[in-house]
Amino acid sequence: MTGQPLTSPEAPGNRRGLIAALLGMAAAACIVAVLLVLPAARADPYTRQTLELSGSSEHGGRLFRLNCAGCHGIAAQGLVGPNLHGVAARKSPRQLIQQVVSGRTPPMPRFQPEPQAMADLLAYLNGLV
Ligand code: HEC
């Protein structure tokens, strides 16, 4: 027996395993990053700001009677626009904000309330059970 250096059969496989593990970790990191970043990116700054505020349903009710009651009725019971009781069960806060600010469903106009006023309206709508 002469001194032939011993080549380990495991060495290349081990390296492949290490690369696979590193790739797996990188993929996992990407998934975590996407999950963390996407929901925040989906909400525009206006919506995010509005959702961070706590609203007064009393002030929201006043805003509603001034701006919305003409179509939705003084008690939100429905008139030209639909009855809004239970609307918070059908639509998420984000969708409710979109409904008010987007103007995507004429004849309902596009409103541009300050975030605090929007938060107040949201509190009022959430209270319409
Ligand atoms: C000019 C009439 C009009 C005014 C003013 C108006 N709306 Fe509407 N609104 C509508 C109509 C019509 C719809 C139904 C739109 C559709 O889905 O086609 C609607 C739909 C909605 C919905 C969704 C209801 C549902 O069942 O999904 C919400 C919430 C809402 N309005 C809130 C408001 C708020 C809050 C205001 C005041 C800031 C307002 N609206 C002012 C006419 C109006």
Residues whose N, C-alpha, C, O or C-beta is under 5 A from the ligand:
A	BS01	HEC	N67 C68 C71 V80 G81 P82 N83 V87 Q99 V100 T105 P106 P107 M108 P109 F111
